[in-house]
Amino acid sequence: MELADFIHIDPEAKVISLVHIKGSGSKAANREAAPADYEIVVSQAVKNIRHLDRRLLLHELTRGKAKKIGAAVWHDGVKQPNREGFLKAVEKLPASASKVLIVLQPRLTKSEIARCRAAAATPTRSMRIKQIDTLMLAARASLRAAPRSSALQMKSECVVAAAEATIA
């Protein structure tokens, strides 16, 4: 089971971050919004919210340390021989550590958000950004409903601003 594409621990700031990423499917500078790309990555993120709990995260990372991915650990840009140091960092985090869920889907650019929100946007383009907003807002609602959710945050390049704009 994949907990996230990347897991980041900041022991000094006491933060656990799960990072979920999905490739764009298009390299074109003028690529259009694609809600389907978000459906996959957002559902993975929501499914794995529970791993923001340091005890559950520690349990799953300990279970998987013998797997090939168990050696995919870096500290300050230096590859580590195993995840022992990472496990110790997770173990030392307090239960009150901040929890961050990051969803990254590079297909949606700031310029595309502007095009989708423009008064002259086509109905199709306008609907696409509304669908993405809905996915992100649903994920945010799942975060808020999760146990110990008071310290949870959600970040998504470009789309958090889009989702917050929809709420207002």
Buried (B, 14 or more C-beta within 10 A) or exposed (E): EEBBBBBEBBEEEBBBBBBBBBEBEEEEEEBBBBBEBBBEBBBBBBBBBEBBBBEEBBEBBBEBBEEEEBEEBEEEEEEBEEBEEBBEBBEEBEEEBBBBBBBBBBBBBEEBBEBBBEEEBEEEBBBBBBBBBBBBBBBBEBBEEBEEEEBBBBEBBBBBEBBEEBEE
